[in-house]
Each structure stands twice: as structure tokens, then as C-alpha cells.
């Protein structure tokens, strides 16, 4: 009767992790929740949610996430299972693997790009077909 799964603290608050402008992190970040980066990350980022790299933000390293909005600078490999939004002031250099890609005019998109519609199914099922 009361078998509802308890929501996590983050889900209840609806908050997003945030690194503010002027902060530099050297190392890897692993998060289940959404993340906004207005500072600098030198390292890898992994999330089951969304990352937003603000206009002052930068990442040098690899990113694996569900969704991403990039307005700042990114250099490395990025794998987005759903949608990558590249804003007009963004600068991306490296390798991109996405489900869907949106690039605004004016963005610096200097990357190899592979669009894979079944990235999510391949990762969660190790290549097995999704049986819904």
C-alpha cells in the first residue's frame, strides 16, 4: 500500500549542483543530479542528469551525461545520450557523440561528431534490444 519509493533529498528540493565563476576544480566530478558550471573544471565529469556550462564556464576533459547545454568552452570528448545544445557563444573542440544535436549560428564547433540514436539503449542494456 505504501510501497512508493522515497524521493532523494535533491529531488525534493529541485536544486542543481553549482560551481560559480572564479572557482577552479582539478579532478573528476560524478553526480546523479543536474549540474551548472560557471567556473573551470580540469578533469572529467559524469552525470545521470544534465550539465550546463555557462558563458564563463570551461571544461578540459571528458563529459558523459544525459543532456548538455554549452555556452562556454569545452575541450575533450563528450558523450550525451539525449540532446546537446550548443549556444552561439560556445566553443567546442574535440570529439562529440550525441543522440541529438542543436548548434546555434555563431558557435565555434570544431569537433568530430557522431550521432547515435540508441546510445541510451546500448549503455543500459549492453547492446541488447530494448523490449518495451
Residue, then its C-alpha position, 0 to 999 in steps of 0.5 A: x500500500x505504501x510501497x512508493x519509493x522515497x524521493x532523494x533529498x535533491x529531488x525534493x528540493x529541485x536544486x542543481x549542483x553549482x560551481x560559480x565563476x572564479x572557482x577552479x576544480x582539478x579532478x573528476x566530478x560524478x553526480x546523479x543530479x543536474x549540474x551548472x558550471x560557471x567556473x573551470x573544471x580540469x578533469x572529467x565529469x559524469x552525470x545521470x542528469x544534465x550539465x550546463x556550462x555557462x558563458x564563463x564556464x570551461x571544461x578540459x576533459x571528458x563529459x558523459x551525461x544525459x543532456x548538455x547545454x554549452x555556452x562556454x568552452x569545452x575541450x575533450x570528448x563528450x558523450x550525451x545520450x539525449x540532446x546537446x545544445x550548443x549556444x552561439x557563444x560556445x566553443x567546442x573542440x574535440x570529439x562529440x557523440x550525441x543522440x541529438x544535436x542543436x548548434x546555434x549560428x555563431x558557435x565555434x564547433x570544431x569537433x568530430x561528431x557522431x550521432x547515435x540514436x540508441x546510445x541510451x539503449x546500448x549503455x543500459x542494456x549492453x547492446x541488447x534490444x530494448x523490449x518495451 
